[in-house]
Amino acid sequence: MAEKKVTRQEDYATWYNDLVYKADLAEHSDVRGCMVIKPYGYAIWENMRDVLDAKFKETGHSNAYFPLFIPKSYLSKEAAHVDGFAKECAVVTHYRLKNAEDGSGVIVDPDAKLQEELIVRPTSETIIWNSYKNWIQSYRDLPILINQWANVVRWEMRTRLFLRTAEFLWQEGHTAHATKTEAIAEAEQMLDVYAEFAENYMAMPVLKGRKTASERFAGAEDTLCIEALMQDGKALQAGTSHFLGQNFAKAFEVKFADKEGKLDYVWATSWGVSTRLMGALIMTHSDDEGLVVPPALAPIQVVGVPIYRTEDELAQIDAKFQLLAQEFKAKGIRFKYDNDDNRRPGWKFAEYETKGVPVRLAMGPRDLENGKIEVARRDTKSKETLDFANLAVAIQALLQDIQQNLLQRAKDFRAANTHTIDTYDQFKIDIEKGGFFLAHWDGTPETEERVKQETKATIRCIPFDQAPEPGFCMVTGKPSVGRVVFAKAY
């Protein structure tokens, strides 16, 4: 008996978890709060990583690697930073195990206590700025434009695969500059890089904006963000870029001599995206049948499935698919031919639909004889028959069309679920339906906290593209300089 699929409408959280498992993306680990990213899921992440890495290098950044462990005293040097991460830190206190005398197994050796505890990195500002102190003496050493691909640990009590786990993968950029203007420009540039990646590769429209003071990164003077809207009406912070001012330079005494020989503190930024983008991709495009992957990031863009009864038929179809594979490779199309005779075609169709492969090709003896092939697209579930002639060119165009269709579909969804609202009573009713809500706010943390406590909605960002619109706060009636974006969020 076929297992019943839970739909998005029935139970969105269960649908999401089931999809991650059935699409073979990831699974829970025996280590509480941690996940195993499986090969297919990791292949999607690798594609994301490779695109972003190329973009970072195009903007002048170089990759480096810094220690996983951070001395506790480093975190103490920047008060806001340590306060922001204190409750999420995993702490190493000992450096050795030994066998228990009663033979019950290994125990922590009480004589191997560290002189200073080590923090498993929740983020790397402190350990990196301790290094920058040795790298920077004069303006000639600036700017420093470094990116790190790494894992980090933030102790989470309530976890969800890709969206919130105790350990996750990410990249973190850390840059040092001679001027405030240059550092602000860097933070803005990297936010633009993230937004362009989200829209052109993930087919996920995002809002660019600024976080409120209470939502800023711990230790930052300004946090810029991209916010996306998921299919259940919740927002997801997809990337952040921080202007750190001179806070970390002052904490670690990182000074440089300018052209006149005057000493000043360095200006800093940091910016990052994580495997949370995998969750964003899943929840932006996928449907009740499974994963939907934009062609730009799909590990398999096109899969070919033979339909046959005899070995002779299979041999002929195999030969044609091998020729098509060469044509696809020449066009840069990521193609897989699945002639595994242990699985029936119907099973394969369902498998690749669940995994979100953008295009499926099917060919039987009659198709081969007629010089045609069946083409099914994952996004619309439509089918058509195409000629062998110039098939690779036609598939290229189809993949581009799927990419654009997914982006437009997501844009249409966001537009339909973005609302302008003026009264708090109406807001409290409508926020339960989900979506982005543009509303006036008086700019105070007290009002922001009240909305959060009473509705569980937060200010996702102060959007950059919002025209100045003086008005009155929907909660207090006090003057407001413009609307901000409220939503419930992951």
Beta strands, then each sheet from edge to edge (+ up, - down):
strand 1: 26-28
strand 2: 35-37
strand 3: 62-63
strand 4: 69-71
strand 5: 90-94
strand 6: 97-99
strand 7: 106-108
strand 8: 113-120
strand 9: 144-153
strand 10: 167-177
strand 11: 207-210
strand 12: 222-229
strand 13: 235-245
strand 14: 255-257
strand 15: 263-265
strand 16: 267-274
strand 17: 302-306
strand 18: 335-337
strand 19: 359-363
strand 20: 372-377
strand 21: 383-387
strand 22: 418-420
strand 23: 436-440
strand 24: 458-463
strand 25: 471-472
strand 26: 479-480
strand 27: 483-487
sheet 1: 1+ 2-
sheet 2: 3+ 9+ 10- 16+ 13- 12+ 11- 24+ 27- 23+ 22+
sheet 3: 4+ 8- 5+
sheet 4: 6+ 7-
sheet 5: 14+ 15-
sheet 6: 18+ 17+ 19+ 20- 21+
sheet 7: 25+ 26-
end
